[in-house]
Amino acid sequence: MIQSARVLLAGLLCASAVWAAEPATPRYTDSGPEPLLARLLKLIGENRWEAALSETDALLKAYPNFRLGHLIKGDLLLARIRPLQRFGEGGTHAASAQVADLREEAIARLRAYRDKPADNAVPRYLLQLRPDQKYAVVVDTQKARLYLYQNDASNGGTPRFVADYYISHGKLGAEKLKEGDKKTPVGVYHVTSTIPRQKLTDFYGSGAFPINYPNEWDKKMGKNGHGIWLHGTPPDTFSRPPKASDGCVVLANADLDALAKNLQIGSTPVIISNSVEWLSLDDWQAERKSLLAMIDEWRRDWESLDTDRYGRHYARAFASDGKDRAAWLAQKKRVNAGKQWVKVATRNISMFRNPGKDEYVVVTFEQDYQSSNLSNQMQKRQYWIKEDGRWKIVFEDAV
């Protein structure tokens, strides 16, 4: 029996002892199978076989289609008769590739359950949500985890954790570059529409939510592809291995249904990261304050009618309306010469930092432009990059 326990644990978790870790004060949701799975493996590690079998029954009662639970139960039953030689031996109909997939799922689920972010940590990327953006989604492909945050207006717009869910992503990892590369994109996106179950095959489960890959930055970088969705699983499948999709982010149907209640079409940001970077609330506030100050400085320099001051906010690679930076600024100078005054107001600003290797921030806001001879209002989106130690605009356009 002791040898069987060692085989089962080693097959699942190598030497990481993930099974033994119980979060002291779990802040993150425990709505999935992770708590039961963690307790089950802890019992196996303690050689409490009958208690482990009871825990497995409870796990499968709660999640009847949970294939990992069925595989572990098969091993536990077989271990009553003889020592196990390898993990998954009790799953007589499971191919070795399926066993390996289930092992990877167990590791991903339990490591995420153990290695939870600190209570005072927020994803670096959620610098500011607009007041009407009630929620934000952050995906960590390395941990196979999706985090849902609420825009806490009562606390100055601080992102407040709501829930986290296990996810599957691209078969060949993250950093999508082109059509058909079976990778999940990394970047700043938003939900563009919803596709109900009735318009999909069973493969997509309880529904789908497309996102706007490729975004403006992706196109600028020459990336292509389409059809990146958040979607569910087939009715007979509780979950898929961590790397199992052609690029989409896949959730269990119950998790997708819970998430769907908080998604706003055309508004909810979806930040996909290869590994989430967490900031303390103090550091997050400082970074947000610094960027807001830069945006306000850009606005005031525009009002000054000093094109040189205004132009220092634009990166060398900036281009607009078919003009490079120099030609575009020359046109601005001619326009400004015909104005006596300019007033610019910015409202409902959102700021999301790119989680990938390219350092940029996506800024969206409502712009109210008033001048001595022209007035207009628009929603504008800008991409700010770091250049010469300063944040500068490399792309802007009306949304």
C-alpha positions in Angstrom: 0.0 0.0 0.0 2.8 2.4 0.8 4.5 1.7 -2.5 1.1 2.3 -4.3 0.7 5.6 -2.6 4.2 6.7 -3.7 3.5 5.6 -7.3 0.2 7.4 -7.4 1.6 10.6 -5.9 4.7 10.6 -8.0 2.7 10.0 -11.1 0.5 13.0 -10.3 2.8 15.5 -8.8 6.5 14.6 -9.1 8.2 15.8 -6.0 6.4 19.1 -5.6 4.2 18.0 -2.7 1.3 20.0 -4.2 -1.2 17.6 -2.6 -0.3 18.5 0.9 -0.8 22.3 0.6 -4.0 23.8 1.9 -4.3 27.6 1.6 -4.4 29.1 5.1 -7.0 31.6 4.4 -8.3 31.0 0.8 -9.4 34.3 -0.7 -9.9 32.8 -4.2 -12.9 30.8 -5.1 -13.1 27.1 -4.2 -16.1 26.4 -6.3 -14.4 23.8 -8.5 -13.0 20.3 -7.8 -9.6 21.6 -6.5 -10.4 21.5 -2.7 -11.8 18.0 -2.9 -8.9 16.9 -5.1 -6.4 18.4 -2.7 -7.9 16.6 0.3 -8.1 13.4 -1.6 -4.4 13.4 -2.5 -3.5 14.4 1.0 -5.3 11.3 2.3 -3.4 9.2 -0.3 -0.1 10.6 0.9 -1.1 9.6 4.5 -2.0 6.1 3.3 -5.6 6.5 4.4 -7.0 4.5 1.5 -10.6 4.0 2.6 -11.0 7.7 3.5 -9.4 8.5 0.1 -12.0 6.3 -1.6 -14.8 8.1 0.2 -13.4 11.4 -0.8 -13.2 10.2 -4.4 -16.8 9.2 -4.3 -17.7 12.7 -3.0 -15.6 14.2 -5.8 -17.4 12.1 -8.5 -20.8 12.8 -7.0 -20.2 16.5 -7.4 -18.5 16.2 -10.8 -19.7 13.0 -12.5 -17.8 13.6 -15.8 -14.5 14.5 -14.1 -12.2 12.0 -15.8 -9.2 12.6 -13.5 -11.4 11.6 -10.6 -12.4 8.4 -12.3 -8.8 7.5 -13.1 -7.7 8.1 -9.5 -10.6 5.9 -8.2 -9.5 3.1 -10.6 -6.0 3.3 -9.1 -7.3 3.3 -5.6 -9.4 0.2 -6.2 -6.6 -1.6 -8.0 -4.2 -0.7 -5.1 -6.4 -2.8 -2.8 -5.4 -5.9 -4.7 -1.8 -5.3 -5.7 0.9 -2.6 -5.7 0.7 -0.1 -8.5 3.5 0.1 -11.0 2.5 3.4 -12.6 -0.1 6.2 -12.3 -3.2 5.5 -14.3 -2.9 1.7 -14.1 -6.4 1.4 -12.8 -7.8 3.2 -15.9 -7.9 0.1 -18.1 -9.3 1.9 -21.1 -7.2 5.0 -20.8 -4.3 5.4 -23.3 -0.9 6.6 -22.1 -1.4 9.9 -23.8 -4.8 10.4 -22.0 -3.1 9.5 -18.6 -0.4 12.0 -19.3 -3.0 14.7 -20.1 -4.9 14.0 -16.9 -1.7 14.1 -14.9 -1.0 17.6 -16.3 -4.5 18.7 -15.5 -4.0 17.6 -11.9 -0.7 19.4 -11.5 -2.2 22.6 -13.0 -5.3 22.5 -10.8 -3.5 21.8 -7.6 -0.6 24.3 -8.2 -3.1 27.0 -8.8 -5.0 26.0 -5.7 -1.8 26.1 -3.6 0.0 29.1 -5.2 -2.7 31.8 -4.8 -1.8 35.5 -5.2 -1.5 37.5 -2.0 -4.6 39.2 -0.7 -3.3 42.7 -1.5 -2.1 41.8 -5.0 -3.8 42.8 -8.3 -2.9 41.9 -11.9 -0.6 44.6 -13.2 -2.5 44.9 -16.4 -5.8 46.2 -14.9 -4.6 49.8 -14.5 -8.0 51.4 -14.8 -11.5 50.3 -15.8 -14.1 52.7 -17.1 -17.0 53.2 -14.7 -19.3 51.2 -17.1 -16.8 48.3 -17.3 -18.1 46.2 -14.4 -15.8 43.3 -14.7 -12.4 42.3 -16.2 -11.0 38.9 -17.2 -7.3 37.9 -16.7 -6.0 34.6 -18.1 -2.7 33.0 -17.0 -1.9 30.3 -19.6 1.1 28.9 -17.6 -1.2 28.2 -14.6 -4.2 27.2 -16.8 -6.3 29.7 -14.8 -8.8 32.5 -15.5 -9.4 35.2 -12.9 -12.5 37.4 -12.8 -12.2 40.9 -11.3 -14.9 43.4 -10.4 -14.5 47.2 -10.8 -15.0 48.3 -7.2 -16.3 51.8 -7.7 -16.7 52.3 -3.9 -12.9 51.8 -3.6 -11.6 54.1 -6.3 -12.0 51.7 -9.1 -9.7 49.1 -7.5 -10.0 45.7 -9.2 -11.7 43.3 -6.7 -11.3 39.5 -7.0 -14.6 37.6 -7.7 -13.7 34.1 -8.9 -11.1 32.0 -10.6 -11.5 29.0 -12.9 -9.4 26.2 -14.5 -9.0 26.7 -18.3 -7.5 24.9 -21.3 -5.6 26.8 -24.0 -3.6 26.3 -27.2 -2.0 22.9 -27.8 1.3 24.6 -28.7 1.2 27.2 -25.9 0.8 31.0 -26.0 2.1 33.9 -28.1 -0.1 33.4 -31.2 1.5 34.7 -34.4 -0.4 33.3 -37.3 -3.4 31.4 -38.5 -3.3 27.7 -37.6 -0.3 27.8 -35.2 -2.5 26.3 -32.4 -1.4 29.0 -29.9 -3.4 31.3 -27.7 -2.8 35.0 -28.2 -1.2 37.1 -25.5 -2.4 40.7 -25.3 -5.2 43.1 -24.4 -8.6 42.2 -25.9 -12.3 42.5 -25.2 -15.4 40.4 -25.7 -17.0 41.3 -29.0 -20.2 39.1 -29.2 -21.9 36.0 -27.8 -22.8 32.9 -29.7 -25.6 30.9 -28.0 -25.5 27.1 -27.6 -28.2 26.7 -30.2 -26.0 28.1 -33.0 -23.0 25.9 -32.1 -22.1 22.2 -32.3 -21.8 20.2 -29.0 -18.0 20.7 -29.2 -18.3 24.3 -27.9 -20.5 23.3 -24.9 -22.8 25.9 -23.4 -21.8 28.8 -25.6 -19.0 31.0 -26.9 -17.7 34.5 -26.5 -15.4 35.7 -29.4 -12.7 38.3 -28.6 -11.1 40.9 -30.9 -7.9 39.0 -31.9 -6.0 40.3 -33.8 -6.2 43.8 -32.2 -4.6 47.0 -33.6 -1.3 46.1 -32.1 -1.3 42.5 -33.3 -2.0 43.8 -36.9 0.8 46.3 -36.6 3.1 43.5 -35.6 2.0 41.3 -38.6 0.1 38.8 -36.5 -3.0 37.1 -38.1 -5.6 34.5 -37.5 -9.2 34.6 -36.3 -11.8 32.8 -34.3 -10.3 33.1 -30.8 -13.2 32.5 -28.3 -13.9 31.8 -24.7 -16.1 28.6 -24.9 -17.3 25.5 -23.1 -16.7 21.8 -23.4 -18.8 18.9 -25.0 -21.6 17.7 -22.8 -19.8 14.4 -21.9 -16.6 16.2 -21.0 -16.1 18.1 -17.7 -12.8 19.6 -18.6 -9.9 19.3 -21.1 -6.2 19.1 -20.6 -4.3 22.4 -20.0 -3.0 22.4 -23.6 -5.9 21.1 -25.7 -7.4 23.9 -27.9 -6.5 25.3 -31.3 -6.0 28.7 -29.6 -9.2 29.3 -27.7 -9.6 29.6 -23.9 -11.9 26.7 -22.8 -13.8 26.4 -19.5 -16.0 23.8 -18.0 -19.6 24.5 -19.0 -20.7 25.4 -15.4 -17.7 27.8 -15.1 -18.5 29.4 -18.5 -22.1 29.8 -17.5 -21.1 31.5 -14.2 -18.6 33.7 -16.0 -21.1 34.6 -18.8 -23.3 36.4 -16.2 -20.6 39.0 -15.8 -19.5 39.5 -19.4 -20.5 42.8 -21.2 -20.4 42.5 -25.0 -18.1 45.1 -26.5 -16.9 46.2 -23.1 -15.4 43.5 -20.9 -11.6 43.4 -21.2 -9.9 40.0 -21.6 -6.2 40.2 -20.8 -4.4 37.0 -21.8 -0.9 36.5 -20.2 1.6 33.7 -20.4 2.3 34.4 -16.7 0.4 37.0 -14.7 2.5 39.7 -13.0 1.0 40.8 -9.7 1.5 44.1 -8.0 0.8 45.3 -4.5 -2.0 47.8 -4.2 0.5 50.5 -3.4 2.6 49.8 -6.5 -0.5 49.4 -8.6 -1.8 52.8 -7.4 1.6 54.5 -8.1 1.8 53.1 -11.7 -1.8 54.1 -12.4 -1.2 57.6 -11.1 1.9 58.0 -13.2 0.1 57.1 -16.4 -2.9 59.2 -15.7 -0.5 62.2 -15.2 1.1 61.5 -18.6 -2.3 61.5 -20.3 -3.2 64.7 -18.6 0.1 66.3 -19.6 -0.6 65.3 -23.2 -4.0 66.9 -23.0 -2.6 70.2 -21.6 0.2 70.3 -24.1 -2.4 70.0 -26.9 -4.4 72.9 -25.4 -1.2 75.0 -25.3 -1.2 75.2 -29.2 2.6 74.6 -28.9 3.1 71.8 -31.5 6.6 71.0 -30.3 5.4 70.4 -26.7 2.5 68.4 -28.1 4.7 66.4 -30.4 7.0 65.2 -27.7 4.2 62.8 -26.6 4.3 60.9 -29.9 6.8 58.1 -30.6 9.2 58.1 -33.5 7.2 55.2 -35.2 3.9 57.1 -34.9 1.9 57.4 -38.1 -1.7 58.5 -38.9 -3.8 59.0 -42.0 -0.9 57.8 -44.2 1.5 60.3 -42.8 4.6 59.6 -40.7 5.2 61.5 -37.5 7.0 64.5 -39.0 4.4 65.0 -41.7 1.5 64.6 -39.3 3.0 67.1 -36.8 3.6 69.6 -39.7 -0.1 69.4 -40.5 -1.0 69.9 -36.8 1.2 73.0 -36.8 -0.7 74.4 -39.8 -4.0 73.7 -38.2 -3.0 75.2 -34.8 -1.9 78.4 -36.6 -5.5 79.1 -37.5 -6.8 78.7 -33.9 -7.1 81.2 -31.1 -7.7 78.6 -28.3 -8.2 74.9 -27.8 -9.9 73.0 -24.8 -9.7 69.2 -24.5 -11.5 67.1 -21.9 -11.0 63.4 -21.4 -13.6 61.3 -19.6 -14.2 57.6 -18.7 -10.5 56.6 -19.2 -9.6 52.9 -19.2 -6.0 51.7 -19.2 -4.7 48.2 -19.7 -1.1 47.2 -19.8 0.0 44.5 -22.3 1.1 41.3 -20.6 3.4 40.2 -23.4 7.0 41.1 -24.2 6.0 44.3 -26.0 5.6 47.0 -23.4 2.5 49.0 -24.2 -0.6 50.4 -22.6 -4.0 50.5 -24.3 -5.8 53.7 -23.3 -9.4 54.4 -24.3 -11.4 57.5 -23.4 -14.2 59.9 -24.4 -12.7 63.0 -25.9 -14.5 66.4 -26.0 -12.6 68.8 -28.2 -13.5 72.5 -28.3 -11.6 75.2 -30.2 -12.2 78.7 -31.6 -13.4 77.3 -35.0 -14.2 73.6 -34.4 -15.9 71.3 -31.9 -16.3 67.5 -31.8 -16.7 64.5 -29.5 -15.4 61.0 -30.0 -14.2 57.9 -28.3 -10.5 57.5 -28.9 -8.1 54.6 -28.4 -4.3 55.1 -28.0 -1.4 52.7 -27.7 1.4 54.1 -25.4 4.9 52.6 -25.5 8.1 53.3 -23.5 10.6 55.3 -25.6 13.7 57.0 -24.2 12.4 56.4 -20.7 9.0 58.1 -21.3 5.5 56.8 -22.3 4.7 58.0 -25.8 1.8 57.4 -28.2 2.6 55.1 -31.1 -1.0 54.7 -32.4 -4.3 56.6 -32.0 -7.6 56.5 -33.7 -11.3 57.0 -33.1 -13.1 53.8 -31.9 
